[in-house]
């Protein structure tokens, strides 16, 4: 946020320094604080922040967490979502609007302006913007299915864009990443540096992240093309993260009312989430040392909340919340991590019937997730030595891989866990009312203004889940 304010102050100072010539008199009626073109350096700070905070960090993540039973909704809208009384066109409305109107629109401006516009030749900006565009569209299509893409972002010239099939969107995501990688490999006139709030302008890390996202997107298609998706994912992984130092993480949250981690804000302002019985029981069954690091207690005891039947508990007097030592105002927000890449690798090798490599990647993934959580090495060794974990390469199953991945994705990556569940039906959900919805209902603003919204409901599976 400080970077944004700094760059805005420089912009405004520059505007104020221009002398008032006769030509400028024609612009007297123009608001100097509303420039018609904003430098890509300013936009980069905005889009890296909005992608982490809005697209991956607020409403969509909170509902996904309840749907996949990482948490239980125990008050307000999240309790309604948990008890299936409030899954309607309002739950993703705000993020849908902000993603299209702000994030994707600003990314589109960066791509055009820095490739062949007024700041042409700034290829590092273009490449990063294409990777971020793929990330934002992937969240939209994974949660809603068919979404506007080819006809989107046209402003007044097209207020009712057609919706692209999810298969077409996924093809475009891969193309965007390939194009972004090519741009990142070009010689660039400039580099975003600190205005890139994710990687600080490190082009090599963005390339690795792009390949990691390709692996994620290919693996998502495991039900569509089991062998092909596995081979494509493994090829992408070979150019992706080498260790946890490459992780794509937003770490710029600050201890102020407007700059805190969104999960921390939710806990302190609303407190609609409690720890779910489902994830607690899974972790307890594995004697998982992260229980004591992640979860708080009530009256000295862990008290997870059952999905679908929990009592209303905004005050946190009945059910456990995230531990105050784990979830803080400045907690890092993971978007793509080395352990996720290793879990994808394990799953891909399993589909290729390569048990030795699948098992090695599975163990590496679990260890990487434990290290990322801050677990001590002795405890990691004890965890990996359990018979329920060390199942042996000949006995490794998809359930083993996805269950451990499900745990590792808590709490900041529930969208990915929700995607995995809808694709694999692992782990078993325990909501006493019903299984999770198959997709988010289309937002009411879009439904009321665009006649092209598909006739799809919350129980219609998305393309890659079939």
CORKA-V35468 format. One record per residue. N is the residue number from 1. PHI is phi in whole degrees, -180 to 180 (none if undefined). OMEGA is omega in degrees with one decimal (* if undefined). NEAR is the number of other ideal C-beta (glycine too) atoms within 12 Angstrom. Layout:
n	phi	omega	near
N	PHI	OMEGA	NEAR
N	PHI	OMEGA	NEAR
This chain:
n	phi	omega	near
1	none	178.1	24
2	-65	177.5	19
3	-61	-178.5	29
4	-62	-179.5	27
5	-64	179.3	18
6	-64	-177.8	18
7	-67	177.3	27
8	-65	179.3	24
9	-65	177.2	16
10	-64	179.7	20
11	-61	-176.8	25
12	-68	176.7	20
13	-63	178.8	13
14	-64	179.0	16
15	-66	-177.8	24
16	-74	-176.7	13
17	-82	-178.1	11
18	-77	-179.5	14
19	-71	-175.3	10
20	-91	178.0	14
21	-79	178.0	10
22	-59	-180.0	9
23	-63	-177.6	10
24	-73	179.3	14
25	-60	179.8	11
26	-68	-175.4	10
27	-104	-177.3	17
28	-56	-177.7	12
29	-81	-178.3	9
30	-90	179.0	13
31	-74	-177.8	11
32	-68	178.3	19
33	-91	176.3	13
34	-128	-178.7	13
35	-63	-179.6	18
36	-78	177.2	13
37	-139	-178.2	18
38	-107	178.4	32
39	-56	-177.4	29
40	-63	178.5	41
41	-63	177.1	35
42	-71	-179.3	33
43	-64	-179.3	42
44	-63	177.4	47
45	-62	-179.1	38
46	-64	-172.9	36
47	-75	176.1	43
48	-69	176.3	47
49	-70	-175.0	38
50	-67	178.0	35
51	-62	-179.4	44
52	-70	-172.3	41
53	-75	-172.4	38
54	-84	-173.6	36
55	-68	-175.0	43
56	-103	-167.3	43
57	-116	-173.5	37
58	-119	-168.3	37
59	-53	-176.9	37
60	-63	178.0	41
61	-69	-177.6	44
62	-65	177.8	41
63	-68	178.2	43
64	-60	179.8	44
65	-62	178.1	45
66	-70	-178.6	50
67	-62	-176.7	44
68	-94	173.3	48
69	63	162.1	42
70	-71	176.9	49
71	-133	174.8	50
72	-121	176.1	45
73	-75	-175.9	46
74	-123	174.7	41
75	-166	170.9	34
76	60	-174.6	25
77	-63	-179.9	28
78	-71	173.3	42
79	-67	176.5	35
80	-64	176.9	23
81	-66	179.7	42
82	-68	-178.5	49
83	-97	171.6	28
84	64	177.2	27
85	-102	-175.0	17
86	-130	177.9	23
87	-91	-174.5	32
88	-139	-173.1	22
89	-72	179.6	23
90	-95	-167.3	25
91	-69	178.6	38
92	-120	-172.7	43
93	-59	-176.4	27
94	-64	-177.7	24
95	-71	175.4	39
96	-56	-177.9	40
97	-64	-177.3	23
98	-70	-179.3	31
99	-68	179.6	42
100	-74	-172.8	40
101	-76	-175.2	24
102	-114	-171.8	26
103	-61	-177.6	38
104	-66	178.9	41
105	-66	178.6	27
106	-65	177.2	36
107	-64	177.4	41
108	-62	177.9	32
109	-64	178.8	32
110	-59	-177.5	44
111	-60	-178.4	36
112	-70	-173.9	25
113	-70	-174.8	29
114	-92	178.9	38
115	-95	-179.2	29
116	-135	179.1	13
117	-100	-175.2	20
118	-69	177.3	17
119	-120	-176.6	30
120	-56	178.0	19
121	95	176.9	21
122	-88	-169.8	37
123	-69	177.5	33
124	-64	175.4	41
125	-64	-178.1	47
126	-62	-178.1	44
127	-63	178.5	44
128	-62	-178.9	51
129	-63	179.1	45
130	-69	176.8	41
131	-65	178.4	50
132	-66	176.7	50
133	-63	177.6	43
134	-61	179.2	44
135	-63	-178.4	45
136	-66	178.9	45
137	-66	-179.7	43
138	-64	177.6	42
139	-63	-178.9	45
140	-62	-176.1	45
141	-74	178.8	39
142	-66	-177.5	42
143	-91	-177.9	44
144	-113	-177.5	42
145	88	178.1	37
146	-71	179.6	33
147	-141	174.8	45
148	-69	175.9	36
149	-138	-177.3	34
150	-64	-178.8	20
151	-102	-179.6	20
152	-79	171.5	35
153	65	179.3	29
154	-103	175.6	18
155	60	-176.6	14
156	-65	-177.8	7
157	-73	177.5	10
158	-157	179.6	15
159	-86	-178.4	21
160	-129	-178.1	19
161	-67	173.4	25
162	-72	177.6	21
163	-96	178.0	29
164	-85	175.0	27
165	-64	179.8	22
166	-64	177.4	35
167	-61	178.3	23
168	-66	178.8	23
169	-63	179.8	35
170	-64	174.6	38
171	-61	179.7	24
172	-69	177.6	28
173	-62	179.1	39
174	-64	178.7	34
175	-63	177.7	23
176	-60	-179.5	36
177	-67	177.6	42
178	-62	178.8	27
179	-65	178.4	26
180	-64	177.2	38
181	-61	178.3	34
182	-61	179.5	19
183	-67	179.7	32
184	-67	178.2	36
185	-86	179.5	20
186	-83	172.7	22
187	-72	-174.0	14
188	-112	177.8	26
189	-67	-177.7	18
190	-144	179.5	25
191	-136	-176.9	29
192	-65	179.0	41
193	54	-174.7	24
194	-70	175.4	21
195	-73	169.3	38
196	-85	-173.4	41
197	-81	178.6	37
198	-105	-176.8	39
199	-118	179.1	38
200	61	178.1	25
201	81	179.6	28
202	-73	-174.8	23
203	-64	-178.5	32
204	-62	178.3	24
205	-69	177.0	31
206	-65	177.3	44
207	-65	178.1	33
208	-62	179.2	34
209	-64	179.1	43
210	-62	176.8	44
211	-67	176.6	38
212	-64	176.4	41
213	-66	175.4	45
214	-59	178.0	41
215	-61	178.7	41
216	-62	-176.6	49
217	-70	176.3	42
218	-65	-178.2	39
219	-64	177.7	47
220	-61	-176.2	39
221	-94	-176.6	36
222	-62	178.7	36
223	-81	-177.7	24
224	-85	-177.5	24
225	-146	-172.8	21
226	-55	-176.3	24
227	-74	-178.6	20
228	-62	179.8	19
229	-65	178.5	32
230	-66	-178.7	34
231	-64	179.8	23
232	-66	178.9	32
233	-64	-179.1	42
234	-65	177.5	33
235	-63	179.2	21
236	-66	-179.1	33
237	-62	-178.6	37
238	-63	178.4	19
239	-113	-175.2	25
240	-101	-172.7	38
241	-59	176.8	39
242	-97	177.4	20
243	-162	-174.3	19
244	-68	177.4	27
245	-65	-179.3	18
246	-89	-173.4	31
247	-51	174.4	34
248	-90	-171.5	43
249	-138	172.0	32
250	-92	-174.7	36
251	-127	-175.3	22
252	-107	176.9	31
253	-68	-176.7	31
254	-129	-177.6	21
255	-86	174.5	17
256	-141	-172.9	15
257	-59	-177.1	13
258	-103	-175.6	17
259	-124	-176.2	24
260	-83	171.3	27
261	-54	-175.1	36
262	-63	177.0	36
263	-68	176.6	42
264	-66	176.6	35
265	-59	-178.9	29
266	-62	-178.5	36
267	-62	-175.7	34
268	-85	-177.4	23
269	-93	-174.5	18
270	-124	-178.3	25
271	54	-179.4	32
272	-91	-177.1	37
273	-108	166.4	51
274	-121	176.8	45
275	-68	-178.3	46
276	-79	174.8	48
277	-60	-176.5	32
278	-61	-178.0	40
279	-72	179.0	46
280	-63	-177.8	36
281	-66	177.7	24
282	-62	-178.2	35
283	-68	178.8	35
284	-63	178.8	21
285	-65	178.2	18
286	-102	-176.1	31
287	51	-172.1	20
288	-73	-178.5	36
289	-68	179.8	28
290	-73	176.9	36
291	-55	-178.2	31
292	-70	-179.5	23
293	-92	-171.9	24
294	-96	-168.0	37
295	-110	175.3	37
296	-88	-178.6	29
297	-117	172.7	22
298	-120	-176.8	20
299	53	174.6	12
300	82	-177.6	8
301	-131	171.5	13
302	-72	-176.2	27
303	-138	179.7	27
304	-71	-176.3	37
305	-105	178.7	44
306	-74	179.2	31
307	-72	177.1	41
308	92	-175.5	30
309	-139	-178.5	21
310	-70	174.4	36
311	-76	175.3	22
312	-68	-172.6	24
313	-153	178.9	29
314	-69	-176.4	26
315	-78	-179.2	16
316	72	-179.2	29
317	-88	-174.8	18
318	-109	-171.5	24
319	-119	-180.0	40
320	-69	173.2	37
321	-112	172.5	40
322	-62	-178.8	37
323	-63	179.6	26
324	-68	176.7	19
325	-83	178.8	15
326	-96	-178.3	28
327	-97	-179.6	33
328	-127	179.8	21
329	-60	-175.3	25
330	-107	179.3	20
331	-55	176.6	32
332	-69	178.9	30
333	-116	-178.2	41
334	-77	177.3	36
335	-111	176.5	37
336	-156	-173.1	45
337	-126	179.1	37
338	-60	-179.2	35
339	-67	174.7	38
340	-63	179.3	49
341	-61	179.7	45
342	-68	175.1	43
343	-65	176.1	48
344	-61	178.9	50
345	-60	179.3	41
346	-61	-179.3	45
347	-65	-179.5	45
348	-65	177.8	41
349	-64	176.6	33
350	-61	179.3	38
351	-66	177.5	31
352	-88	179.8	25
353	59	176.6	16
354	-106	-173.7	23
355	-63	-178.7	23
356	-60	-179.8	18
357	-70	177.9	25
358	-63	-177.3	35
359	-69	178.8	30
360	-62	179.5	21
361	-67	178.7	38
362	-61	179.3	43
363	-67	177.7	34
364	-62	-179.5	34
365	-64	179.8	43
366	-62	-179.1	42
367	-62	-179.9	31
368	-62	178.1	35
369	-67	178.5	42
370	-68	177.3	34
371	-63	179.6	29
372	-59	179.3	32
373	-78	179.2	34
374	89	179.8	20
375	-74	178.7	28
376	-67	-174.1	16
377	-62	179.2	14
378	-61	178.8	12
379	-70	175.4	23
380	-63	-179.8	26
381	-61	179.4	19
382	-65	-179.5	18
383	-63	-177.3	32
384	-69	-176.9	31
385	-82	-179.0	18
386	-64	179.4	21
387	-61	-179.2	13
388	-73	176.5	22
389	-101	-179.8	31
390	-81	-173.7	22
391	-80	-177.2	25
392	88	-173.6	18
393	-63	-178.2	22
394	-76	-177.9	12
395	-105	-176.4	17
396	-64	179.9	32
397	-124	175.4	22
398	-61	179.0	30
399	-62	177.1	23
400	-59	-175.2	36
401	-66	-174.6	42
402	-70	179.0	37
403	-64	178.2	38
404	-68	176.6	47
405	-66	178.5	42
406	-55	178.8	43
407	-68	-176.3	46
408	-62	-177.3	47
409	-79	177.4	40
410	-70	-8.1	43
411	-106	-170.8	45
412	-91	179.9	45
413	-125	-178.3	41
414	-69	178.2	41
415	-62	180.0	44
416	-68	177.3	44
417	-65	177.5	42
418	-64	176.3	38
419	-63	179.6	41
420	-62	-179.5	42
421	-62	-178.2	35
422	-65	179.5	37
423	-84	-172.3	33
424	-116	-173.0	33
425	63	177.9	21
426	-125	-5.6	28
427	-81	178.0	32
428	-67	175.9	21
429	-89	-172.0	33
430	-123	178.6	27
431	-57	-173.9	31
432	-73	-177.5	19
433	-99	179.7	25
434	-167	173.3	20
435	-69	180.0	24
436	-65	172.6	41
437	-63	-179.3	37
438	-82	178.8	30
439	-163	175.2	37
440	-81	174.0	42
441	-64	179.1	31
442	-62	-174.7	34
443	-63	-175.9	32
444	-64	178.2	20
445	-63	-179.9	21
446	-73	-179.6	34
447	-61	-176.0	25
448	-77	-174.2	15
449	-115	-175.0	19
450	-125	-179.1	25
451	-70	-177.9	14
452	-89	178.8	21
453	-61	-178.3	27
454	-63	177.2	25
455	-85	-178.3	13
456	-126	179.4	26
457	-111	-175.7	20
458	-65	-179.2	29
459	-99	176.8	19
460	-90	-178.9	22
461	-66	172.7	21
462	-77	-173.2	36
463	-54	-173.8	31
464	-75	-179.8	34
465	-89	-173.9	29
466	-80	*	17
